[in-house]
Amino acid sequence: MSQSLVELYTPNASWKALPAERRQQFLDGIQTGMGGPSSLGIEMLALGETARSVERASEHRFLGIWRVPDQQARDALLAGSKASGWYDTSICQAAGMY
């Protein structure tokens, strides 16, 4: 049975200080390092900013929603993200709901 993975992100000062080109290089490196999530049946459904003006809004700035075919694919996605440095405190604060 497919599952959804929702992650909330807040970039920190180190990430904000990076030039756009360096940010893109980092994101491209994550994609490469993970071996292409689509090969595991993982699908990104949404990536964008959170709404800050709604009642009870999240304090996180960005949202990613993934569809994964099973728990193994979800765990591979999370492991790939961690190995890439995405969750490193020098890049962003992240929270996940699985």
Helices and strands as residue ranges (DSSP letters): E 3-11, H 13-17, H 20-33, G 37-40, E 43-49, E 62-68, H 71-84, E 92-97
